[in-house]
Amino acid sequence: MVDTEESIYNLIPKPEETVAKSPLYKTKFAKESGSTSTSSPKKSSTIGPAKVAPPSPSNFLKKGTSMTASTAPMQTMERSIPKQPKEKTKPAVPKRSEKPVMGLITNKNFIKENKSDAAKAGPPPKPEEMDYLKKEDYGQVPDYLHEVKAQIGEEQKAELERTKQREKAARGGMRELTEDEKSELISGLRERWDAINKVYAQLPVAIHTVSQKQRKEDMERQLHQIEKDIDRLSKKNVYIQDE
């Protein structure tokens, strides 16, 4: 139990308690196991006997002393061509023993000299301005634009030819009508339309019988079909069955 109360007797130093150590253990089978006593240690009590003498502290390992042929760094071959001395771009720094030249005096009036030099020189020459309107190739199309235009035209022709071949393969046994054939067909259809329309205009306004109604409707159907045929033949490309 710790006494936490204050007391003047606590200032008196107490004697230290000494703990008696137990005697070192020694096995009774030391002779049979071949172990030696620790009272007479060997010169080098390590794992096995020391084969080499310990290194001296003064003989420490220096740089490059333990390198072999495999661990040594590969040395580069020296250049057989002698190096050219570099030209000095700046003047050398003056030495401490060198003293600058001092006390030089000149009677030259730099202000007057500068004025006379400026008057003699005159104004600086103006740079010559180039007149682009007087160039030899002014207003002409560059050559590369002609080449580009020709290339684009060839590509368009090739694409048009490929398109025609695809349409021809898709149509099978079809052929395209010529302009003369289309004009002939259109003129024939118009003549037929005029003939039917002339008869259609002569019909009475008031139609009472069934036969008259059927005839009127038949004429209207024919006129409408002829107009559709004319519209089809008026297109750019017209194909018909090739017999």
Contacts in CASP RR format, 6 or more apart in sequence:
PFRMAT RR
TARGET T0000
AUTHOR 0000-0000-0000
METHOD contacts of the structure
MODEL  1
MVDTEESIYNLIPKPEETVAKSPLYKTKFAKESGSTSTSSPKKSSTIGPA
KVAPPSPSNFLKKGTSMTASTAPMQTMERSIPKQPKEKTKPAVPKRSEKP
VMGLITNKNFIKENKSDAAKAGPPPKPEEMDYLKKEDYGQVPDYLHEVKA
QIGEEQKAELERTKQREKAARGGMRELTEDEKSELISGLRERWDAINKVY
AQLPVAIHTVSQKQRKEDMERQLHQIEKDIDRLSKKNVYIQDE
3 10 0 8 1.000
27 33 0 8 1.000
27 35 0 8 1.000
30 37 0 8 1.000
36 42 0 8 1.000
42 49 0 8 1.000
43 50 0 8 1.000
44 50 0 8 1.000
64 72 0 8 1.000
67 73 0 8 1.000
94 100 0 8 1.000
132 138 0 8 1.000
168 174 0 8 1.000
171 239 0 8 1.000
173 241 0 8 1.000
173 242 0 8 1.000
174 239 0 8 1.000
174 240 0 8 1.000
174 241 0 8 1.000
174 242 0 8 1.000
175 239 0 8 1.000
175 240 0 8 1.000
175 242 0 8 1.000
176 237 0 8 1.000
176 238 0 8 1.000
176 239 0 8 1.000
177 185 0 8 1.000
177 233 0 8 1.000
177 238 0 8 1.000
177 239 0 8 1.000
177 240 0 8 1.000
182 233 0 8 1.000
182 234 0 8 1.000
182 238 0 8 1.000
185 229 0 8 1.000
185 233 0 8 1.000
186 230 0 8 1.000
186 233 0 8 1.000
186 234 0 8 1.000
189 226 0 8 1.000
189 229 0 8 1.000
189 230 0 8 1.000
189 233 0 8 1.000
190 230 0 8 1.000
192 226 0 8 1.000
193 223 0 8 1.000
193 226 0 8 1.000
193 227 0 8 1.000
193 230 0 8 1.000
196 219 0 8 1.000
196 222 0 8 1.000
196 223 0 8 1.000
196 226 0 8 1.000
197 223 0 8 1.000
199 219 0 8 1.000
200 216 0 8 1.000
200 219 0 8 1.000
200 220 0 8 1.000
200 223 0 8 1.000
203 212 0 8 1.000
203 215 0 8 1.000
203 216 0 8 1.000
203 219 0 8 1.000
204 212 0 8 1.000
207 213 0 8 1.000
207 216 0 8 1.000
232 238 0 8 1.000
END
